Amino acid sequence: MEGALPILPPPDIRMIVDKTARYVVKNGPAFEQRIISSCQGTLKFSFLHSDDPYHAYYKHRISEARAVTN
């Protein structure tokens, strides 16, 4: 569904997603890969995986953070 709004995570997860997106924009894709590698099997960062329902929200926040920093 092109243009559909991403699923909004609950507040506790949203806070983690938002902060992670800002850090990934600031520190680059290698930072994201380190999180994925070090947190395999944990639910806290499951939004980093494309099959997670909150992944689209995470990508949206990445885009917004990049727009602010450029």
NORPE-V725807 format. One record per residue. OMEGA is omega in radians with two decimals (999 if undefined). Layout:
OMEGA, OMEGA
This chain:
3.13, 3.08, 3.13, 3.10, 3.10, 3.09, -3.12, 3.13, 3.03, -3.03, -3.10, 3.11, -3.14, 3.13, 3.12, -3.14, -3.11, -3.13, 3.13, 3.13, 3.12, 3.14, 3.13, 3.09, -3.11, -2.99, 3.05, -3.08, 3.11, 3.10, 3.11, 3.14, 3.09, 3.11, -3.13, -3.12, -3.05, -3.08, 3.12, 3.10, 3.10, -3.12, -3.04, -3.11, -3.13, 3.12, 3.10, -3.12, -3.02, 3.14, 3.13, -3.13, -3.13, -3.13, 3.13, 3.08, 3.10, 3.13, 3.09, 3.14, 3.05, -3.14, 3.12, -3.13, 3.10, -3.13, -3.13, -3.07, -3.13, 999
